[in-house]
Every structure is written in structure tokens, then in C-alpha cells.
């Protein structure tokens, strides 16, 4: 059955179509939620809540992007809402003191670093850095989109990304010098 037909059936409150879309996207949405949440139960909860929100607001899905892309944004926003609800304090940067960090395509991470090591290092960063780095590097959002989602300016997003990059490099530097485990 085509995705478009499933979405139309979901608009008519078809539980069978909802289950079909859930089966099709649940694994991918869990992986995305798990990038943001600190434990698997919280990731599962955020993913489930994302699906519930999507099915309640399915009439707002315009089809300009794929259903998966639309759902992904809902799941990420649900994760961010959960993080905020846990009273994780995002330290506000004083934009007058901040500076515009230049886009840097060279993240200077040791070639011997594995993807898992980099993901673990990102997850170990303070929330304010890990969320922005994940959105930028792993999800492909630009600074304007990050700013809109996180209620911050583009400059703040750039600054947080820059500072997070510095901390990430520091965390991973042991790999560069061959002292990693």
C-alpha cells in the first residue's frame, strides 16, 4: 500500500493504516529519539509521543515533504520538549558578548575514531552542545532551522556549535595521540 494512501486512511482514523505507518517508521524514529534521550525508555516514550502527535495532527501534513521527514521533525521536537521538561538548563549565551563562529567543515577528528566513539563523545557533552551538534551533524539542520526549533538566534546556534566542537575535539584528542582504549 502506498504511503500516500496510508496517510489518507489515517486522516479517516484508520487504526490499521496507523499501525502500518508505525511499523514502517518506528525503528528509524526510535534511533533518532535515542540520539537525544539519555536512556532507552525515554527514547521509546519520546518516539511513542511523537507518533501520537503525528496521528492527531495528520490533517496538517501537506505532502510537501515525505511523511518520514515530517514525522522525524515531530519526534525531534518531542525529544527537545522532553529535555526541556526535565529542567535541563540550557545556558543562555549573551549574544552581545558572543561572536559569529565561522562555518567549519574540518572537524579535525582522528581518522582512527570510530562512528560509535564519536557518537558516545557527542552524547557525553553537556546537553546544550550535544543537542545542537546532533541536529547539525547527524540530522542535517542548518543554523536557521536549529534556531527556530530551539528558540535561539542563528548566531547563538553557531556559537554553541563552535564551543561544542571544541569540547568534542578535547574529548576525542586521546584518540589522535593513540592513547585511546
C-alpha positions as CSV (number, residue, x, y, z in Angstrom):
1,X,0.0,0.0,0.0
2,X,1.4,3.4,-0.9
3,X,2.4,5.9,1.8
4,X,0.0,8.5,0.4
5,X,-2.9,6.1,0.7
6,X,-1.9,5.2,4.2
7,X,-1.8,8.9,5.2
8,X,-5.2,9.4,3.6
9,X,-6.6,6.4,5.6
10,X,-5.0,7.8,8.8
11,X,-6.9,11.1,8.2
12,X,-10.0,8.9,8.3
13,X,-8.8,7.5,11.7
14,X,-7.9,4.0,10.3
15,X,-6.1,2.2,13.1
16,X,-4.8,-0.4,10.5
17,X,-3.2,2.4,8.5
18,X,-1.7,3.9,11.6
19,X,-0.2,0.6,12.6
20,X,1.2,0.1,9.1
21,X,2.9,3.5,9.3
22,X,4.1,2.8,12.8
23,X,5.6,-0.5,11.7
24,X,7.3,1.2,8.7
25,X,8.8,4.1,10.7
26,X,9.1,3.1,14.4
27,X,12.6,1.7,14.2
28,X,14.0,4.8,12.4
29,X,12.2,7.1,14.7
30,X,13.5,5.2,17.8
31,X,17.1,5.6,16.5
32,X,16.5,9.3,16.1
33,X,14.9,9.7,19.6
34,X,17.7,7.6,21.1
35,X,20.3,10.2,19.9
36,X,18.6,12.8,22.0
37,X,17.4,11.0,25.1
38,X,19.8,9.6,27.7
39,X,18.1,6.2,28.1
40,X,16.2,3.7,26.0
41,X,12.9,4.1,28.0
42,X,12.9,7.9,27.5
43,X,13.7,7.4,23.8
44,X,10.8,4.9,23.4
45,X,8.5,7.3,25.3
46,X,9.5,10.2,23.1
47,X,9.1,8.1,19.9
48,X,5.6,7.0,21.0
49,X,4.6,10.5,21.9
50,X,5.8,11.7,18.5
51,X,3.6,9.1,16.7
52,X,0.6,10.1,18.8
53,X,1.2,13.8,18.0
54,X,1.6,12.9,14.3
55,X,-1.6,10.9,14.1
56,X,-3.5,13.6,16.0
57,X,-2.2,16.3,13.6
58,X,-2.2,14.2,10.4
59,X,-4.6,16.7,8.8
60,X,-1.7,19.2,8.9
61,X,0.5,17.0,6.8
62,X,0.6,18.8,3.4
63,X,2.8,16.3,1.5
64,X,5.4,18.9,0.6
65,X,7.9,16.6,2.3
66,X,7.8,12.9,2.8
67,X,5.8,11.6,5.7
68,X,9.0,10.3,7.2
69,X,10.7,13.7,7.2
70,X,7.6,15.3,8.7
71,X,7.4,12.6,11.4
72,X,11.1,13.0,12.1
73,X,10.7,16.7,12.8
74,X,7.8,15.9,15.2
75,X,9.9,13.2,17.0
76,X,12.9,15.5,17.4
77,X,10.7,18.3,18.7
78,X,9.1,15.8,21.1
79,X,12.6,14.9,22.4
80,X,13.6,18.5,22.8
81,X,10.3,19.2,24.7
82,X,11.1,16.2,27.0
83,X,14.6,17.5,27.6
84,X,13.2,20.9,28.5
85,X,10.6,19.3,30.7
86,X,13.4,17.6,32.6
87,X,14.5,21.1,33.5
88,X,17.8,20.6,31.7
89,X,19.0,24.2,31.8
90,X,20.3,25.5,28.5
91,X,22.8,28.2,29.5
92,X,21.8,31.3,27.6
93,X,24.6,32.9,25.7
94,X,24.9,36.6,25.9
95,X,24.7,37.4,22.2
96,X,26.4,40.8,22.7
97,X,29.5,39.1,24.0
98,X,29.2,36.2,21.6
99,X,30.7,36.1,18.2
100,X,29.7,34.6,14.9
101,X,31.5,31.3,14.6
102,X,32.7,30.6,11.1
103,X,31.3,27.6,9.4
104,X,34.0,24.9,9.7
105,X,33.9,21.9,7.5
106,X,37.1,20.5,9.1
107,X,36.1,18.9,12.4
108,X,39.7,17.6,12.8
109,X,38.8,14.2,14.4
110,X,41.4,11.5,14.3
111,X,40.9,9.1,11.4
112,X,41.2,6.2,13.8
113,X,38.0,7.4,15.6
114,X,35.0,5.1,15.0
115,X,31.5,6.4,14.5
116,X,30.5,4.8,17.8
117,X,33.3,6.6,19.6
118,X,32.2,10.0,18.1
119,X,28.6,9.4,18.9
120,X,29.5,8.5,22.5
121,X,31.6,11.6,22.8
122,X,28.8,13.7,21.5
123,X,26.3,12.1,24.0
124,X,28.8,12.8,26.8
125,X,28.8,16.6,26.1
126,X,26.6,18.9,28.1
127,X,23.0,18.9,26.7
128,X,23.3,22.4,25.2
129,X,26.2,21.3,23.0
130,X,25.1,17.7,22.2
131,X,21.7,18.7,21.0
132,X,22.9,21.3,18.6
133,X,25.8,19.1,17.4
134,X,23.4,16.2,16.8
135,X,20.9,18.5,14.9
136,X,23.7,20.0,12.8
137,X,25.9,17.0,12.0
138,X,23.6,14.0,12.3
139,X,20.2,15.4,11.3
140,X,21.5,18.0,8.8
141,X,19.6,21.0,10.1
142,X,21.1,24.4,9.3
143,X,21.6,27.2,11.9
144,X,18.3,28.9,10.9
145,X,16.3,25.7,11.5
146,X,18.1,24.9,14.7
147,X,17.4,28.5,15.9
148,X,13.7,28.2,15.1
149,X,13.4,24.8,16.8
150,X,15.5,25.7,19.9
151,X,14.1,29.3,20.2
152,X,17.5,30.9,19.7
153,X,19.2,33.1,17.1
154,X,21.3,31.7,14.3
155,X,24.3,33.3,15.9
156,X,23.7,31.5,19.1
157,X,23.3,28.2,17.3
158,X,26.7,28.9,15.6
159,X,28.3,29.8,18.8
160,X,27.0,26.7,20.7
161,X,28.1,24.5,17.8
162,X,31.6,26.1,17.8
163,X,32.0,25.7,21.6
164,X,30.6,22.1,21.4
165,X,33.1,21.3,18.6
166,X,35.9,22.5,20.8
167,X,34.8,20.3,23.7
168,X,34.2,17.4,21.3
169,X,37.8,17.7,19.9
170,X,39.1,17.8,23.5
171,X,37.1,14.7,24.4
172,X,38.4,12.8,21.4
173,X,42.0,14.1,21.5
174,X,43.2,10.9,23.2
175,X,42.4,9.1,20.0
176,X,44.6,11.4,18.0
177,X,47.6,10.6,20.1
178,X,47.0,6.9,20.3
179,X,46.1,6.8,24.0
180,X,42.6,5.6,23.5
181,X,41.4,2.2,24.7
